[in-house]
Amino acid sequence: MLPVEYGKRQCFISADPDDPGLKHVIDYLGDDNIVTATDCGHPEGRRYAVAVQESLALPDVALERKKKMLWDNALRLYPMRP
């Protein structure tokens, strides 16, 4: 397999909503393996309180893709039942 195929099969990207190029990563790799990062609890990650709002406000990213990054993909990565 190509390296990108291995990545899509078994890797997840944890991205802050303000990561530069996030939209391009979504367009190139797809939205199946991206989760929203919050750095909750870390002193340098004070933006966790607004991470959901910032993720929902991402320009040019469809709402369904945002839902996957905020919820669906995390449930696959951490198989918990709501």
Secondary structure, 3 states (H helix, E strand, C coil): CCHHHHHHHHCCEEECCCCCCHHHHHHHHCCCCEEECCCCCCCCCHHHHHHHHHHHCCCCCCHHHHHHHHHHHHHHHCCCCC
